[in-house]
Amino acid sequence: MDLPAGRLFLLNTNCISDLMTRSGGSKFYYNENPFDARELDTYVESDNSVDTITEAFNATASCHYVTLPIHVNNNINRRTINTSIPMGYLMFVNAYNPAPADASWVTYIKDGFKRTEALVALSLNEILNLVSAPLLDYDGNIYYTTVIGGQEWIIESLRTTHYADGTAIPNVLGDIAWPADITGAYCWYNHDIANAPIYGALYNWYAVNNAHGLAYFTRGGVQEAGWRVPTVADWTALVTAIGGDYNVAGGYLKETGLTHWLAPNEGATDEYGFRGRGSGNRFVDSDLGDGFDSLHEYLDAWSVDEDPLDITHAFSIFLSNNTPYFVHWEHEKFGGMAVRCVRDV
């Protein structure tokens, strides 16, 4: 049978029970609520091939959660509340009818077992992009994102080694050369490339605020406009979107557990899917040499804005393993810190 009008299925590992080839496409069995043993499998036929569906399935399974702006009481005229939903609990999305086109019905499993419908202030395509179409940087590294308020953020630190125009960013190794650079540089924490997919790269501010541009992403093979290194205003908007309390906002943005943070990882809930990790930094003096310090203790991340009162410094933010605070800060421009990218949605 045909797919229900306006409905796109999100292929989650706990939803699909079987997938097979049929003439002209494929056929798959699924369970709308795999957490309820009383639910029976049903099936749909698709014009997409098994390979195409499997590719989408694998991409969706790689994203662990998504943050959606859900209208209070499913009323299009009410405010929205950002709600983080595990990807495995998302079932499918329906286009909102009637218009506006920037709203959708999302069916998901709430509290581990209850099938729930929610009116979300995103178009069907925007939701599908979030959960099944990753971003690629210039080097081909994959990133997933989360929408918080009116912003979309990458949920891991940038690790490109090229500027937006394809110019290579110098990888500066020595502890004397690092603070002397004023043209733009990056490095991996402790010069270990194995840290790249976990913590991203550490960039100095001259790479962040470079004429070649740093934020470059494609989605579905097409460059996606609007991505940038955050300003102080962007960071402030993020805190405002999650409640505005700087005493707890850092905890809301930190990844939980002690895999990428030292104990106690105070107040970490990661309820917005931002997945902040303790990626450390690089300055001059440190226990490791070459200026590396604070792995698993701090997430230091740049703002593109420089300090107007001291042109040797630029603004940044940091999260700590010891507090749930979100802190606006400033550092010397030669410092090596993480970069998170953002765009307006």
For each residue, the residues with C-beta under 8 A, 3 or more apart:
1: 44 45
2: 44 45
3: 7 8 9 44 46
4: 7 94
5:
6: 94 95 97 124
7: 3 4 92 93 94
8: 3 92 93 124 128
9: 3 30 44 91 92
10: 15 60 87 90 91 92 93 131 132
11: 15 16 28 53 56 57 60 61
12: 15 16 60 61 87 88 90 91
13: 16 57 61 88
14: 34 35 88
15: 10 11 12 30 31 32 34 91
16: 11 12 13 19 28 29 30 57
17: 29 30 31 41
18: 28 29 41 43
19: 16 26 27 28 29 50 53 54
20: 26 27 28 50
21: 26 27 49 50
22: 25 26 27 45
23:
24: 47
25: 22 45 46 47 48 49
26: 19 20 21 22 45 46 48 49 50 53
27: 19 20 21 22 43 44 45 46
28: 11 16 18 19 20 43 44 46 53
29: 16 17 18 19 41 42 43
30: 9 15 16 17 41 42 43 44
31: 15 17 34 39 40 41 42
32: 15 39 42 91 92 107 115
33: 36 39 91 109 113 115
34: 14 15 31 39
35: 14 109 112 113
36: 33 39 113 115
37:
38:
39: 31 32 33 34 36
40: 31
41: 17 18 29 30 31
42: 29 30 31 32
43: 18 27 28 29 30
44: 1 2 3 9 27 28 30
45: 1 2 22 25 26 27
46: 3 25 26 27 28 53
47: 24 25
48: 25 26 52 53
49: 21 25 26 52 53
50: 19 20 21 26 53 54
51: 54 55
52: 48 49 55 56
53: 11 19 26 28 46 48 49 50 56 57
54: 19 50 51 57 58
55: 51 52 58 59
56: 11 52 53 59 60 132
57: 11 13 16 53 54 60 61
58: 54 55 61 62
59: 55 56 62 63 132 133 134
60: 10 11 12 56 57 63 87 131 132
61: 11 12 13 57 58 87
62: 58 59 134 142 144
63: 59 60 66 87 130 131 132 134 144
64: 86 87 273
65: 84 85 86 87 146 273
66: 63 84 85 87 90 127 130 131 146 147 273
67: 82 83 84 85 146 147 148 272 273
68: 82 83 85 106 118 120 122 127 147
69: 80 81 82 83 120 121 122 147 149
70: 74 80 81 82 83 106 118 119 120 121
71: 74 75 76 78 79 80 103 118 119 120 121
72: 75 78 79 80 81
73: 78
74: 70 71 117 118 119
75: 71 72 78 119
76: 71 96 100 103 119
77:
78: 71 72 73 75
79: 71 72
80: 69 70 71 72 121
81: 69 70 72
82: 67 68 69 70 147 148 149 241 242 272
83: 67 68 69 70 118
84: 65 66 67 146 270 271 272 273
85: 65 66 67 68 89 90 106 108
86: 64 65 89 90
87: 10 12 60 61 63 64 65 66 90 131
88: 12 13 14
89: 85 86 108 109 110 112
90: 10 12 66 85 86 87 106 107 108 131
91: 9 10 12 15 32 33 107 108 109 115
92: 7 8 9 10 32 106 107
93: 7 8 10 104 105 106 107 124 127 128
94: 4 6 7 97 104 105 106 107 124
95: 6 101 104 105 124
96: 76 99 100 101 103 104 105 119
97: 6 94
98:
99: 96
100: 76 96 103
101: 95 96 123
102: 121 122 123 126
103: 71 76 96 100 119 120 121 122 123
104: 93 94 95 96 119 120 122 123 124 127
105: 93 94 95 96 117 118 119 120
106: 68 70 85 90 92 93 94 117 118 120 127
107: 32 90 91 92 93 94 115 116 117 118
108: 85 89 90 91 115 116 118
109: 33 35 89 91 112 113 114 115 116
110: 89 114 115 116
111: 114
112: 35 89 109
113: 33 35 36 109
114: 109 110 111
115: 32 33 36 91 107 108 109 110
116: 107 108 109 110
117: 74 105 106 107
118: 68 70 71 74 83 105 106 107 108
119: 70 71 74 75 76 96 103 104 105
120: 68 69 70 71 103 104 105 106 127
121: 69 70 71 80 102 103
122: 68 69 102 103 104 126 127 130 147 345
123: 101 102 103 104 126 127
124: 6 8 93 94 95 104 127 128
125: 128 129
126: 102 122 123 129 130 147 345
127: 66 68 93 104 106 120 122 123 124 130 131
128: 8 93 124 125 131 132 133
129: 125 126 132 133 219
130: 63 66 122 126 127 133 144 145 146 147 152
131: 10 60 63 66 87 90 127 128
132: 10 56 59 60 63 128 129
133: 59 128 129 130 219 220
134: 59 62 63 142 143 144 219
135: 142 143 144 145 154 217 218 219 224
136: 140 141 142 143 217 218 219
137: 140 141 143 158 159 160 162 216 217
138: 160 162 163 164 166 216
139: 159 160 161 162
140: 136 137
141: 136 137 159 160 197
142: 62 134 135 136
143: 134 135 136 137 154 155 156 217
144: 62 63 130 134 135 154 155 156
145: 130 135 152 153 154 155
146: 65 66 67 84 130 152 153 155 272 273 274 275
147: 66 67 68 69 82 122 126 130 151 152 153 345
148: 67 82 151 152 153 238 241 242 272 274
149: 69 82 237 238 240 241 242
150: 237 241 344 345
151: 147 148 234 237 238 241 342 343 344 345
152: 130 145 146 147 148 342 343 344 345
153: 145 146 147 148 238 274 340 341 342
154: 135 143 144 145 157 158 340 341 342
155: 143 144 145 146 273 274 275
156: 143 144 159 200 275 277
157: 154 199 200 201 277 279 301 338 339 340
158: 137 154 200 201 203 214 215 338 339 340 341
159: 137 139 141 156 196 197 200 201
160: 137 138 139 141 169 201 214 216
161: 139 168 169 171 186 201
162: 137 138 139 166 167 168 169 216
163: 138 166 167 168 169 184 207 210 212 213 214 216
164: 138 212 213 214 215 216
165: 212 213
166: 138 162 163
167: 162 163 212
168: 161 162 163
169: 160 161 162 163 184 185 186 203 207
170: 181 183 184 185 186
171: 161 185 186 187
172: 177 178 181 185 186 187
173: 177 178 187 191 290
174: 177 178 290
175: 178 179 284 289 290 291
176: 179 180
177: 172 173 174 180 181
178: 172 173 174 175 181 185 187 204 282 284 290 291 334 336
179: 175 176 283 284 291 332 334
180: 176 177 334
181: 170 172 177 178 184 185 204 206 334
182: 206 333 334
183: 170 206
184: 163 169 170 181 203 204 206 207 210 212
185: 169 170 171 172 178 181 203 204 206 207 336
186: 161 169 170 171 172 201 202 203 204 207 336
187: 171 172 173 178 191 201 202 282 336
188: 191 192 193 195 196 201 202
189: 192 195 199 202 279 280 282 292 295
190: 195 288 290 292 295
191: 173 187 188 290
192: 188 189 195
193: 188 196
194: 197 198
195: 188 189 190 192 198 199
196: 159 188 193 199 200 201
197: 141 159 194
198: 194 195 260 277
199: 157 189 195 196 260 277 279 280 295 338
200: 156 157 158 159 196 279 338 339
201: 157 158 159 160 161 186 187 188 196 338 339
202: 186 187 188 189 279 280 281 282 336 337 338
203: 158 169 184 185 186 207 208 214 302 336 337 338 339
204: 178 181 184 185 186 207 208 333 334 335 336
205: 208 209 302 306 314 331 333 334 335
206: 181 182 183 184 185 209 210 333 334
207: 163 169 184 185 186 203 204 210 214
208: 203 204 205 214 229 302 304 314 339
209: 205 206 229 304 306 314
210: 163 184 206 207 213 214
211:
212: 163 164 165 167 184
213: 163 164 165 210 216
214: 158 160 163 164 203 207 208 210 229 339
215: 158 164 227 228 229 341
216: 137 138 160 162 163 164 213 223 227
217: 135 136 137 143 223 224 227 341
218: 135 136 221 222 223 224
219: 129 133 134 135 136 222 224
220: 133
221: 218
222: 218 219
223: 216 217 218
224: 135 217 218 219 227 343
225: 343
226: 343 344
227: 215 216 217 224 341 342 343
228: 215 231 234 304 341 342 343
229: 208 209 214 215 302 303 304 339 341
230: 234 235 238 301 302 303 304 340 341 342
231: 228 234 235 303 304 305
232: 235 236 303 305 315 328
233: 236 237
234: 151 228 230 231 237 238 303 342
235: 230 231 232 238 239 303 317 328
236: 232 233 239 240 328
237: 149 150 151 233 234 240 241
238: 148 149 151 153 230 234 235 241 242 253 342
239: 235 236 242 243 244 245 246 249 326
240: 149 236 237 243 244
241: 82 148 149 150 151 237 238
242: 82 148 149 238 239 249 252 253 272
243: 239 240 248 249 252
244: 239 240 249
245: 239 248 249
246: 239 249 250 325 326 327
247: 324 325
248: 243 245 251 252 267 324 325
249: 239 242 243 244 245 246 252 253 324 325 326
250: 246 253 254 267 276 319 320 323 324 325 326 327
251: 248 254 266 267 268 269 324
252: 242 243 248 249 269 270 271 272 274 324
253: 238 242 249 250 270 272 274 276 319 326
254: 250 251 261 265 267 268 269 270 274 276 277 299 319 324
255: 259 260 261 268 270 275 276 277
256: 265 268 269 270
257: 260 261 265 268
258: 261 262 263 265
259: 255
260: 198 199 255 257 277 278 296
261: 254 255 257 258 265 268 277 278 296 297 321
262: 258 265 278 296 297 321
263: 258 321
264: 321 322
265: 254 256 257 258 261 262 268 321
266: 251 320 321 322 323 324
267: 248 250 251 254 323 324
268: 251 254 255 256 257 261 265 324
269: 251 252 254 256
270: 84 252 253 254 255 256 273 274 275 276
271: 84 252
272: 67 82 84 146 148 242 252 253
273: 64 65 66 67 84 146 155 270
274: 146 148 153 155 252 253 254 270
275: 146 155 156 255 270
276: 250 253 254 255 270 299 319
277: 156 157 198 199 254 255 260 261 299
278: 260 261 262 294 295 296 297 298 299 319 321
279: 157 189 199 200 202 295 298 299 300 338
280: 189 199 202 292 293 294 295 296 297 298 300
281: 202 292 293 294 298 300 335 336 337
282: 178 187 189 202 286 290 291 292 293 335 336 337
283: 179 286 291 293 331 332 334 335 336
284: 175 178 179 291
285: 291
286: 282 283 289 290 291 292 293
287: 293
288: 190 292 293
289: 175 286 292
290: 173 174 175 178 190 191 282 286
291: 175 178 179 282 283 284 285 286 336
292: 189 190 280 281 282 286 288 289 295
293: 280 281 282 283 286 287 288
294: 278 280 281 297 298 300
295: 189 190 199 278 279 280 292
296: 260 261 262 278 280 321
297: 261 262 278 280 294 320 321 322
298: 278 279 280 281 294 318 319 320 321
299: 254 276 277 278 279 318 319 338
300: 279 280 281 294 316 317 318 329 331 335 337 338
301: 157 230 316 317 318 337 338 339 340
302: 203 205 208 229 230 314 316 337 338 339
303: 229 230 231 232 234 235 314 315 316 317
304: 208 209 228 229 230 231 314
305: 231 232 314 315
306: 205 209 311 313 314 315 333
307: 310 311 313 314 315 330
308: 311
309:
310: 307 313 330
311: 306 307 308
312: 332 333
313: 306 307 310 330 331 332 333
314: 205 208 209 302 303 304 305 306 307 330 331 333
315: 232 303 305 306 307 328 329 330
316: 300 301 302 303 328 329 330 331 335 337
317: 235 300 301 303 326 327 328 329
318: 298 299 300 301 327 329
319: 250 253 254 276 278 298 299 325 326 327
320: 250 266 297 298 323 325 327
321: 261 262 263 264 265 266 278 296 297 298
322: 264 266 297
323: 250 266 267 320
324: 247 248 249 250 251 252 254 266 267 268
325: 246 247 248 249 250 319 320
326: 239 246 249 250 253 317 319
327: 246 250 317 318 319 320
328: 232 235 236 315 316 317
329: 300 315 316 317 318
330: 307 310 313 314 315 316
331: 205 283 300 313 314 316 335 337
332: 179 283 312 313 335
333: 182 204 205 206 306 312 313 314
334: 178 179 180 181 182 204 205 206 283
335: 204 205 281 282 283 300 316 331 332
336: 178 185 186 187 202 203 204 281 282 283 291
337: 202 203 281 282 300 301 302 316 331
338: 157 158 199 200 201 202 203 279 299 300 301 302
339: 157 158 200 201 203 208 214 229 301 302
340: 153 154 157 158 230 301
341: 153 154 158 215 217 227 228 229 230
342: 151 152 153 154 227 228 230 234 238
343: 151 152 224 225 226 227 228
344: 150 151 152 226
345: 122 126 147 150 151 152
